[in-house]
């Protein structure tokens, strides 16, 4: 009798364990799309359930009515307009209404302004927003190799939130001393690198600094004086894989989206998306070093990371799990005048 009860209990426990194990699995069938030659494994696999949820989460704001481009310039009507002064008064009001909906719909104008004196720069979010406008203009004018004619708006990253859902900060440092047993920023899985045991903050080295994105390591020693002769280290390779895991989850794709699985390192045999991604990496480096990191003195302490640095961007900031942000919705065309640099006279 005891044996039967034990066997039954063991069976129930096994069933419960199996249910828990399969709880994270997705129901078949999955959608597949072949992106390379047969037999190479270059197939994109997507979950219809996840895709439906992602699409449902995107609710594009209505386009603001067109504004009269004639009349006095914003800089002639309002005080302290440092970036958008070349717009007409109507265009200026239009883009202010749009950015309120894109970034801070609940706070309204008070999200960035002292309502008693709109020209005042004492509200830090106004200083940040001014710099973000310049960054957006730079992306749309300079980085078409990555964003194409689709461009970006503030909504691309913010999605109606004052702080984008996907940002990152520098690692505060490794608690372990630099000898055997040091974590080296690993074995503390985080979402940004797909919960892997890879370095959980490869972004400072690769998306701020111009670190080499390579995997051909020949030694385990981090400090290699003759790097050209000895090649990249294993630590460099691990950071590369960490970035690749981030890009995969951030864009909702697998390796075959940008690489030929037969020859990962070959540019000649890679899909065209790899070139687009290369330009994206160069773009993000510029955004972080020129626009985002320098804002550190402007932010209050509660907006900084553990290492005291400003929030920064990576692939997921815009893409948020989709290979084309907002599934390719072209919002920029409706605000091309406002979100492009002023034309030279």
ABEGO torsion letter per residue (X at the ends): XAAAAAAAAAAAAAAAAAAAAAAABBBOBBBBBBABBBGAGBBBBBBAAAAAAAAAABBBBBBBBBBBABEBBAAAABBGBAAAAABBAAAAAAAAAAAAAAABAAAEAAAABBAABAABAABAAAAAAAAAAAAAAAAAAAAAAAAEAAEBBAAAAAGGBABBABBBBBBAEBABBBBBGBAGGBGBBBAAAGGBABBABAAAAAAABBBBBBABBABABABBABAAAAEBBAAAAAAAAAAAAAAAAAAGBBAAAABBAABAABAAABBAAAAAAAAAAAAAAAAAAAAAAAAAAABBAAABBAAGBBBBBBAAAAAGGBABBGGGBBAAAAAAAAABBBBBX
